[in-house]
Amino acid sequence: MNIRSVISERERNLPGAMIGRLLKIAEESRDVISLGPGEPDFCAPAYVVDAMRSAVAACETHYSPTDGRRELKEAIVKKLKRENKIDARPENVIVTAGSTEAIMLSLMCLVDPGEEVLVPDPGFLGYIPTIELLNGFAISIPLKQDNGFQINGDAIREQIKNPNKLRAIIINTPGNPTGTVLKKRTLEEIADVAIEYNVPILADEAYEHFIYDRARHVSIGSLNGMEDYVVTFHSFSKTFAMPGFRVGYAVGPKPLIDAMSKVHIYTSLCAPTPSQIAAAVALNDTKNAKKSIGEMVGEYARRRKLILKRLSQIKGFHVDNPEGAFYALPSFFFKKKLTSVDLVEWMIKEARVAAVPGTEFGRCGEGYVRFSYATAYDKIETAMDRLEQKMKKLN
Ligand SMILES: Cc1ncc(COP(=O)(O)O)c(C=O)c1O
């Protein structure tokens, strides 16, 4: 049979991610420097790797409870109090295969077909397709470079045309791809919107530790009265450079966490058990955690300084001062008219440098290109030399 003819409309309507195609080209061409990936280039810290190894050797290779192993949930509760000022109990936490799965589960439990979710645009490329897979509608909250890609309460209200259909508002701080850290004042405004419209906030904080200069990470879930409104997502992937372990978690109101645990049985059943054991060690050994996170953030800060300086010297790029994550998202304007996809294709072909077109992150990403600095310092330096030299042709 022709299997293509029976593939679901749901899958057929899903946009193919351009990022995959571009990163494949970059990988296959050895001389291309890729500033595309959104994952740390560091290995997981040795103490975490040791914990993983011991767990597997001790035959901890079985399923875990669907909401996560008890000792990890207890470690998460302590961490939430210590680092995020969020008061939670183990019943408020679900451990998942990366925060990607937690985001998916929360949307599966909140959104029925035809219902709406507000998403930052440009925003993490998982949000819109996940909502659309559930036959929901993603409504963009347009983010603009001229105010540092900050959201505000009024910009959110403006997009709420159908309050009866609104099921969630997604926020992401520090933001991917913008690097923007939402200020406490902004989070308070968003909290007011949540109360006014009685709508949950899904707060994605995957980059919570990647903060530079004088910025400060604030969890909206820590604000007064927000415990019934906010689901917060955290990840081990970026903080501990362990994306392949597949561990993340969500903390939120118990009835929603229970619903997510019920659905979890049918998605992956549980997060990988040895990875959960390693994740608990990652959090509980606070001395080693502080040291390894500190070293990684120090190195990202060095690369950030370099990439922002060099991008700002390339005629045609305009870059601000993103205070978080590990991305720079310059807008571009050249004499030669280009879409963001054209520009990325051109950069790969002419300068042998790969990045991600802004449109991968939503319609409002047109006119931007995302550079990741989760790549070695000297590679970033060479990539910037190449761009500086070649981009002259576009002006
Ligand atoms: C903003 C944001 N949220 C969530 C994720 C998912 O991370 P993971 O599923 O590895 O926890 C990513 C990954 O790049 C991300 O950038």
The ligand as an ORCA input file, in Angstrom:
! r2SCAN-3c Opt
* xyz 0 1
  C      12.191     27.618     25.764
  C      12.359     26.154     25.755
  N      11.494     25.412     26.446
  C      11.587     24.077     26.488
  C      12.579     23.405     25.789
  C      12.610     21.913     25.851
  O      13.655     21.409     26.563
  P      13.670     19.935     27.165
  O      12.513     19.180     26.581
  O      14.967     19.347     26.751
  O      13.515     20.094     28.644
  C      13.504     24.136     25.041
  C      14.555     23.456     24.273
  O      15.277     24.032     23.488
  C      13.395     25.545     25.028
  O      14.242     26.309     24.334
*
